[in-house]
């Protein structure tokens, strides 16, 4: 999408430059797409304007017949600044859409509401481990944790309070593949069940973790809940978990939102 935005902007600049009678700068517009402006925009505007001026100078020296054309006129300079701003805006818009897409669970339809929260799950108790005798360090684990929300998810004006997390983990070749379910109680007395998935590139904490979560089911007014998102946090040295979640849910799908 970034390349398309750059190409469309370059074509626009070319047409507009001809309108302003700045033919010597046409090649600059065509080369704009080659500049490294798809990331780290902070401080890049000065670099880009210098590059444009340098390209203009090379173009003028390469085509002596064009040296009679005046240097950057005010309309041309305004055009360059406007085009760069438009390109930045287009790319930032695409980034914002990508972030929203990453936070949303695939397949969701209808209006969504954003949610975020923080939860801490204690050291697992109990935890069952079964060694797989095909290689050293290969094991399957089933763990049970108690969880408390320090910053609750807010769903239909109700807040998550505490919950139980049950996680199945495969430890293999120094990596933890974790799949789990968390049943959380809200202050309304109803519950919601979430599914979590992540991979940790170490076989013990402390370590940073990232993964995805999704709503599986709910009770009471949360029956029919759909949604999900992403999380990141830490696997602690005692195997406790601290997670920051963000995502969305679809209010229209829940019993409490239907008339």
C-alpha positions as CSV (number, residue, x, y, z in Angstrom):
1,X,0.0,0.0,0.0
2,X,2.9,2.4,0.8
3,X,4.3,1.9,-2.7
4,X,0.9,2.6,-4.3
5,X,0.6,5.8,-2.2
6,X,4.1,6.9,-3.3
7,X,3.4,6.1,-6.9
8,X,0.0,8.0,-6.9
9,X,1.7,11.0,-5.2
10,X,4.5,11.0,-7.7
11,X,2.1,11.0,-10.6
12,X,0.2,13.8,-9.0
13,X,3.3,15.9,-8.6
14,X,4.3,15.3,-12.2
15,X,1.0,16.6,-13.5
16,X,1.0,19.6,-11.1
17,X,4.6,20.5,-11.9
18,X,3.7,20.7,-15.6
19,X,0.8,23.0,-14.7
20,X,3.1,25.3,-12.8
21,X,5.6,25.3,-15.7
22,X,8.3,23.6,-13.6
23,X,9.3,21.0,-16.2
24,X,12.9,20.7,-14.9
25,X,11.6,19.1,-11.7
26,X,9.5,16.4,-13.3
27,X,12.2,13.9,-12.8
28,X,12.4,14.8,-9.2
29,X,8.8,13.8,-8.7
30,X,9.3,10.6,-10.5
31,X,12.2,9.7,-8.3
32,X,10.4,10.7,-5.1
33,X,9.2,7.1,-4.7
34,X,12.8,6.0,-4.4
35,X,13.5,8.0,-1.3
36,X,13.5,6.1,2.1
37,X,10.3,7.8,3.5
38,X,8.3,4.7,4.4
39,X,9.7,4.7,7.9
40,X,11.2,6.9,10.6
41,X,9.5,10.1,9.4
42,X,10.9,12.1,12.3
43,X,13.6,14.4,10.9
44,X,13.3,13.1,7.4
45,X,11.7,16.2,5.9
46,X,15.1,18.1,5.8
47,X,16.8,15.1,4.2
48,X,14.1,14.9,1.5
49,X,14.1,18.5,0.6
50,X,17.9,18.4,0.3
51,X,17.6,15.4,-1.9
52,X,15.1,17.1,-4.1
53,X,17.3,20.2,-4.5
54,X,20.3,17.9,-5.3
55,X,18.3,16.1,-8.0
56,X,17.2,19.4,-9.5
57,X,20.8,20.5,-9.7
58,X,21.8,17.3,-11.5
59,X,18.9,17.6,-13.9
60,X,19.8,21.2,-14.8
61,X,23.4,20.3,-15.5
62,X,22.5,17.2,-17.5
63,X,20.2,19.2,-19.8
64,X,21.9,22.5,-20.8
65,X,18.8,23.5,-22.8
66,X,16.8,23.6,-19.6
67,X,19.1,26.0,-17.7
68,X,17.0,29.0,-18.7
69,X,14.3,27.7,-16.4
70,X,14.2,29.5,-13.1
71,X,15.1,27.7,-9.9
72,X,12.5,26.5,-7.5
73,X,9.7,29.1,-7.7
74,X,7.3,29.6,-4.8
75,X,4.5,27.5,-6.4
76,X,7.0,24.7,-6.9
77,X,8.3,24.8,-3.4
78,X,4.8,24.9,-2.0
79,X,3.9,21.9,-4.3
80,X,6.9,19.9,-3.0
81,X,6.0,20.6,0.6
82,X,2.3,19.8,0.1
83,X,3.1,16.6,-1.8
84,X,5.4,15.4,1.0
85,X,2.8,16.2,3.6
86,X,0.2,14.3,1.6
87,X,2.4,11.3,1.3
88,X,3.2,11.3,5.0
89,X,-0.6,11.5,5.8
90,X,-1.3,8.6,3.4
91,X,1.3,6.4,5.0
92,X,0.3,7.3,8.6
93,X,-3.3,6.5,7.7
94,X,-2.3,3.1,6.4
95,X,-0.3,2.5,9.6
96,X,-3.3,3.4,11.7
97,X,-5.5,1.0,9.7
98,X,-2.9,-1.7,10.1
99,X,-2.8,-1.2,13.9
100,X,-6.6,-1.4,14.1
101,X,-6.5,-4.6,11.9
102,X,-3.8,-6.2,14.2
103,X,-5.9,-5.5,17.2
104,X,-9.2,-6.9,15.8
105,X,-10.0,-10.5,15.7
106,X,-10.2,-11.7,12.0
107,X,-13.8,-12.2,10.8
108,X,-15.5,-9.7,13.0
109,X,-18.3,-7.7,11.3
110,X,-20.4,-4.8,12.5
111,X,-19.4,-1.9,14.8
112,X,-16.7,-2.6,17.3
113,X,-15.7,-1.1,20.7
114,X,-12.1,-0.9,21.7
115,X,-11.0,-2.4,25.0
116,X,-7.7,-2.5,26.9
117,X,-6.6,-3.7,30.3
118,X,-3.9,-5.2,32.5
119,X,-4.0,-8.6,34.3
120,X,-1.6,-10.4,36.6
121,X,-1.7,-14.2,36.9
122,X,0.1,-15.8,39.8
123,X,2.7,-18.6,39.8
124,X,1.0,-21.8,38.5
125,X,-0.5,-24.1,41.2
126,X,-0.8,-26.9,40.4
127,X,1.3,-27.6,37.3
128,X,1.6,-31.0,35.8
129,X,4.6,-32.0,33.6
130,X,4.9,-35.0,31.3
131,X,8.2,-35.6,29.6
132,X,8.2,-36.7,26.0
133,X,10.9,-39.3,25.6
134,X,11.9,-38.4,22.0
135,X,14.5,-35.7,22.8
136,X,16.0,-33.9,25.8
137,X,13.9,-31.0,27.1
138,X,10.7,-31.9,25.3
139,X,7.7,-31.8,27.7
140,X,4.0,-31.1,27.9
141,X,2.7,-29.0,30.8
142,X,-0.7,-28.2,32.1
143,X,-0.9,-25.2,34.6
144,X,-3.6,-23.5,36.7
145,X,-3.2,-19.8,37.7
146,X,-5.3,-17.3,39.6
147,X,-5.6,-13.9,37.9
148,X,-6.4,-10.4,39.1
149,X,-7.1,-7.4,36.8
150,X,-5.2,-4.2,37.9
151,X,-6.8,-2.3,35.0
152,X,-10.0,-4.1,34.0
153,X,-11.5,-4.6,30.6
154,X,-14.7,-2.6,30.4
155,X,-17.5,-4.4,28.5
156,X,-21.0,-3.0,28.3
157,X,-20.1,-0.9,31.4
158,X,-19.1,-3.9,33.4
159,X,-15.5,-4.5,34.5
160,X,-13.4,-7.6,34.7
161,X,-12.3,-8.4,38.3
162,X,-10.5,-11.7,38.7
163,X,-10.3,-15.0,36.9
164,X,-8.8,-18.5,36.4
165,X,-6.3,-19.3,33.7
166,X,-5.6,-22.8,32.5
167,X,-2.7,-23.1,30.0
168,X,-1.4,-26.0,28.0
169,X,2.3,-25.5,27.1
170,X,4.6,-27.5,24.9
171,X,8.3,-27.0,25.8
172,X,10.5,-28.0,22.9
173,X,14.0,-27.0,21.8
174,X,14.1,-24.1,24.2
175,X,10.8,-22.6,23.2
176,X,7.4,-22.5,25.0
177,X,4.3,-22.9,22.8
178,X,1.4,-21.7,25.0
179,X,-2.3,-22.2,24.4
180,X,-4.8,-21.4,27.2
181,X,-8.2,-20.3,28.4
182,X,-9.0,-17.7,31.0
183,X,-12.5,-17.4,32.6
184,X,-13.0,-14.0,34.1
185,X,-15.7,-12.8,36.5
186,X,-17.0,-9.3,36.0
187,X,-18.4,-7.0,38.7
188,X,-21.9,-7.8,37.3
189,X,-21.4,-11.4,38.4
190,X,-21.3,-12.7,34.8
191,X,-18.3,-14.3,33.2
192,X,-16.4,-14.2,29.9
193,X,-14.0,-16.8,28.6
194,X,-11.0,-15.9,26.5
195,X,-8.6,-18.0,24.5
196,X,-4.9,-17.1,24.4
197,X,-2.1,-18.1,22.2
198,X,1.6,-17.2,22.3
199,X,5.1,-18.4,21.8
200,X,8.0,-17.6,24.1
201,X,11.6,-18.0,22.7
202,X,13.0,-19.3,26.0
203,X,12.0,-22.2,28.2
204,X,11.8,-20.2,31.4
205,X,11.3,-16.6,32.7
206,X,11.9,-13.8,33.0
207,X,11.1,-13.2,29.4
208,X,9.0,-10.9,27.2
209,X,5.9,-12.4,25.5
210,X,3.5,-11.4,22.8
211,X,0.4,-13.1,21.6
212,X,-3.3,-13.0,20.6
213,X,-6.5,-13.4,22.5
214,X,-10.1,-13.9,21.6
215,X,-13.5,-14.0,23.3
216,X,-15.0,-17.5,23.2
217,X,-18.2,-17.2,25.2
218,X,-19.9,-15.4,28.0
219,X,-22.8,-15.7,30.4
220,X,-25.8,-13.5,31.1
221,X,-25.8,-10.3,29.1
222,X,-22.4,-11.3,27.7
223,X,-23.8,-14.4,26.0
224,X,-22.8,-14.3,22.3
225,X,-19.8,-12.1,22.9
226,X,-17.3,-11.8,20.0
227,X,-14.0,-10.0,19.8
228,X,-10.3,-10.2,20.4
229,X,-7.0,-8.6,20.0
230,X,-3.3,-8.8,21.0
231,X,-1.4,-8.8,24.2
232,X,2.2,-8.4,25.4
233,X,3.8,-8.7,28.8
234,X,6.3,-10.8,30.8
235,X,6.7,-14.3,31.9
236,X,8.2,-13.9,35.4
237,X,11.0,-16.0,37.0
238,X,8.4,-17.9,39.1
239,X,6.3,-18.5,35.9
240,X,3.7,-15.8,36.9
241,X,2.3,-13.7,34.0
242,X,1.7,-10.0,33.7
243,X,-0.1,-9.0,30.5
244,X,-1.3,-5.9,28.8
245,X,-4.3,-6.5,26.5
246,X,-5.9,-4.4,23.8
247,X,-8.5,-5.3,21.2
248,X,-12.2,-4.9,20.3
249,X,-15.6,-6.5,20.9
250,X,-18.9,-6.4,18.9
251,X,-21.6,-5.1,21.3
252,X,-24.5,-5.9,18.9
253,X,-23.7,-9.7,19.1
254,X,-24.3,-9.9,22.9
255,X,-27.6,-10.7,24.7
256,X,-27.3,-7.5,26.8
257,X,-27.2,-5.3,23.8
258,X,-30.1,-6.9,21.9
259,X,-33.6,-5.5,22.4
